[in-house]
């Protein structure tokens, strides 16, 4: 279920299926840093993700410094990583290239 935190084998498989994502120490969340050549490319990526986030009502935590975008995903209502986070991570990977 999309609103239920992943645990056990589900969680391991989900994380293994994602490129470059890792667990956040001390928190039920996943994280990845994306590096772009310019601020404009980073901003375009964030804009695309923002539209998807609004459509799916699932919003990332992120920090942008020039071409770097640091992302943390967790479903707050479920208290941890869910399929929503895995789907968001896959979209981000696809759009980052």
C-alpha positions in Angstrom: 0.0 0.0 0.0 1.4 3.4 -0.9 0.7 5.0 2.5 2.3 2.2 4.6 6.0 2.3 5.5 8.1 -0.3 3.8 9.8 -2.8 6.1 11.9 -5.9 5.9 12.5 -7.4 2.4 10.2 -4.8 0.7 12.4 -2.1 1.9 15.7 -3.8 1.0 14.4 -4.6 -2.6 13.1 -1.0 -3.0 16.4 0.6 -2.0 18.4 -1.8 -4.2 16.2 -0.9 -7.2 17.2 2.8 -6.8 20.4 4.2 -8.2 22.5 6.1 -5.7 19.9 6.5 -3.0 20.8 5.7 0.6 19.1 5.5 3.9 19.3 8.5 6.2 21.0 7.7 9.5 18.7 8.0 12.5 15.6 8.5 10.4 13.2 6.5 8.3 14.0 8.3 5.0 16.1 8.0 1.9 18.4 10.6 0.4 20.4 11.4 -2.7 22.4 14.4 -4.0 22.0 15.4 -7.6 24.7 17.4 -9.3 23.9 19.6 -12.4 26.3 21.7 -14.5 24.4 24.9 -13.7 21.9 26.6 -11.4 19.5 26.7 -14.4 19.6 23.0 -14.9 19.1 22.3 -11.2 16.2 24.7 -11.1 14.6 23.1 -14.2 14.9 19.7 -12.5 13.3 21.1 -9.3 10.5 22.7 -11.2 9.7 19.5 -13.0 9.7 17.6 -9.6 7.6 20.3 -8.0 4.9 19.9 -10.6 4.9 16.1 -10.1 4.9 16.6 -6.3 1.8 18.8 -6.5 0.0 16.3 -8.8 0.8 13.4 -6.5 0.4 15.4 -3.2 3.8 14.1 -2.1 6.5 16.7 -1.5 10.3 16.2 -1.1 12.5 17.9 1.4 15.4 19.5 -0.5 18.2 21.9 -0.5 19.6 23.7 -3.6 23.0 25.3 -3.8 23.9 26.3 -7.4 24.0 23.0 -9.4 23.6 20.7 -6.4 20.2 19.5 -5.2 20.1 17.4 -2.0 16.9 15.4 -1.6 15.3 13.6 1.3 12.2 11.5 0.9 9.9 10.1 3.6 6.1 9.9 3.9 5.4 11.8 7.1 1.9 10.5 7.4 3.2 6.9 7.4 6.2 7.6 9.5 8.7 6.4 7.0 9.6 5.4 3.5 6.7 4.2 1.4 6.0 3.3 -2.3 5.3 7.0 -2.8 8.9 7.8 -1.9 10.2 5.0 -4.2 8.1 6.3 -7.1 9.3 9.9 -6.5 12.9 8.7 -6.4 12.5 6.9 -9.7 11.0 9.9 -11.3 13.8 12.1 -10.0 16.4 9.7 -11.4 14.7 9.6 -14.8 14.5 13.4 -15.0 18.0 14.0 -13.8 19.4 11.9 -16.6 
